[in-house]
């Protein structure tokens, strides 16, 4: 009687392991990029809550609601905005209006090139009629890789 062997050969096992390794080498960086982009969405969510208050103050009072010492009742102290991603958010007077300066934590769970970087949302006048817009300036290399399209110039 002939005995049949069931199982995988060594070559088949090696091929499966190589395929899994290649797929992992592609999937892990893509997943980390996706996580960083999703976590930075939190930054813009928090900043979007500040934008109307900054515009209102600048439009009616002609000053920025600066929050560097925490004495402003209109906008809280910079460290009050701290999260797992955000170190602080400072509102300051910029060159053409107000700036919302967001600092990313050095130990934030994001890609290494994003840690400790700054995202500066600048309120600028778009024309003589008084229309205002937000411009995004950042120290993040390759901003299109991690930031939303509204922040990529």
C-alpha positions as CSV (number, residue, x, y, z in Angstrom):
1,X,0.0,0.0,0.0
2,X,1.2,3.4,-1.0
3,X,1.5,6.0,1.9
4,X,0.4,9.5,1.0
5,X,2.2,12.5,2.7
6,X,0.1,15.5,3.5
7,X,1.6,18.9,4.3
8,X,3.6,21.7,2.8
9,X,7.1,21.6,1.4
10,X,9.8,23.9,2.7
11,X,9.7,25.9,-0.5
12,X,5.9,26.5,-0.2
13,X,6.3,27.7,3.4
14,X,9.2,30.1,2.5
15,X,7.1,31.5,-0.4
16,X,4.2,32.2,2.0
17,X,6.5,33.9,4.5
18,X,8.1,36.1,1.8
19,X,4.7,37.2,0.5
20,X,3.5,38.0,4.1
21,X,6.8,40.0,4.7
22,X,6.4,42.0,1.5
23,X,2.8,42.8,2.3
24,X,3.7,43.9,5.8
25,X,6.6,46.1,4.5
26,X,4.0,47.9,2.4
27,X,1.1,48.0,4.9
28,X,2.8,49.2,8.1
29,X,4.2,52.5,6.7
30,X,0.8,53.2,4.9
31,X,-1.0,52.5,8.1
32,X,1.3,54.8,10.1
33,X,0.8,57.6,7.5
34,X,-3.0,57.1,7.8
35,X,-2.9,57.3,11.6
36,X,-0.8,60.5,11.5
37,X,-3.1,62.2,9.0
38,X,-6.2,61.2,11.1
39,X,-4.6,62.4,14.4
40,X,-3.7,65.7,12.8
41,X,-7.3,66.1,11.9
42,X,-7.8,66.6,15.7
43,X,-5.6,69.7,15.5
44,X,-7.7,71.3,12.8
45,X,-10.9,70.4,14.7
46,X,-9.7,72.2,17.8
47,X,-8.5,75.2,15.8
48,X,-11.7,75.5,13.9
49,X,-13.4,76.2,17.2
50,X,-11.1,79.2,17.7
51,X,-11.4,80.7,14.3
52,X,-14.8,82.4,14.7
53,X,-13.7,83.9,18.0
54,X,-10.5,85.3,16.6
55,X,-12.2,86.7,13.5
56,X,-14.9,88.3,15.6
57,X,-12.4,90.0,17.9
58,X,-10.2,91.1,15.0
59,X,-13.1,92.4,13.0
60,X,-14.9,94.3,15.8
61,X,-12.1,95.3,18.1
62,X,-9.2,95.5,15.6
63,X,-7.1,93.5,17.9
64,X,-6.2,89.8,18.3
65,X,-7.4,88.0,21.4
66,X,-3.9,87.2,22.5
67,X,-3.8,84.3,25.0
68,X,-0.1,84.1,25.9
69,X,-0.5,84.8,29.6
70,X,-3.9,83.2,30.2
71,X,-5.6,86.4,31.3
72,X,-7.8,86.6,28.3
73,X,-11.4,85.6,29.1
74,X,-12.2,85.4,25.4
75,X,-9.8,82.6,24.7
76,X,-8.2,80.3,27.3
77,X,-4.5,79.8,28.1
78,X,-2.4,78.1,25.4
79,X,-1.8,74.9,27.5
80,X,-5.6,74.5,28.1
81,X,-5.8,73.2,24.6
82,X,-3.3,70.4,25.2
83,X,-4.2,66.9,24.1
84,X,-2.2,63.8,23.2
85,X,-1.2,65.5,20.0
86,X,-1.3,69.2,20.8
87,X,1.2,70.8,23.1
88,X,-0.4,74.2,23.1
89,X,-2.3,76.7,20.9
90,X,-1.3,80.3,21.1
91,X,-3.2,83.2,19.5
92,X,-0.9,86.1,18.6
93,X,-0.7,89.2,16.4
94,X,0.6,88.3,13.0
95,X,1.9,90.3,10.1
96,X,-1.4,90.8,8.4
97,X,-3.9,89.8,11.1
98,X,-4.1,87.2,13.9
99,X,-2.2,83.9,14.0
100,X,-3.3,80.7,15.6
101,X,-0.1,78.9,16.4
102,X,-0.4,75.2,17.1
103,X,2.6,73.3,18.5
104,X,2.6,69.5,18.1
105,X,4.0,67.5,21.1
106,X,7.5,66.0,20.8
107,X,6.1,62.7,22.2
108,X,2.9,62.7,20.2
109,X,1.8,59.4,18.6
110,X,2.5,60.6,15.1
111,X,5.1,60.2,12.4
112,X,8.6,61.3,13.5
113,X,8.7,64.2,11.0
114,X,5.6,65.7,12.5
115,X,6.7,65.6,16.2
116,X,7.4,69.0,17.7
117,X,6.4,70.9,14.5
118,X,4.3,74.0,14.2
119,X,1.1,74.7,12.3
120,X,0.4,78.4,11.9
121,X,-3.1,79.5,10.8
122,X,-2.8,83.1,9.7
123,X,-5.8,85.3,9.4
124,X,-5.3,87.5,6.3
125,X,-7.3,90.1,4.5
126,X,-8.1,89.0,1.0
127,X,-9.1,92.3,-0.5
128,X,-10.0,95.9,0.4
129,X,-13.6,95.1,1.2
130,X,-12.6,93.5,4.5
131,X,-13.0,89.9,3.5
132,X,-10.8,87.6,5.6
133,X,-9.4,84.1,4.9
134,X,-7.1,81.7,6.7
135,X,-3.7,80.7,5.3
136,X,-1.8,77.7,6.6
137,X,1.9,77.8,7.1
138,X,3.8,74.9,8.7
139,X,7.2,73.6,9.5
140,X,6.1,70.0,8.7
141,X,8.1,68.6,5.8
142,X,5.9,67.4,2.9
143,X,2.7,69.0,4.3
144,X,0.6,67.4,1.5
145,X,1.5,64.0,2.9
146,X,-0.1,64.7,6.4
147,X,-2.2,67.8,6.3
148,X,-5.6,68.4,4.8
149,X,-5.9,70.0,1.3
150,X,-7.0,73.3,2.9
151,X,-3.6,73.6,4.6
152,X,-1.5,72.8,1.6
153,X,-0.5,75.8,-0.4
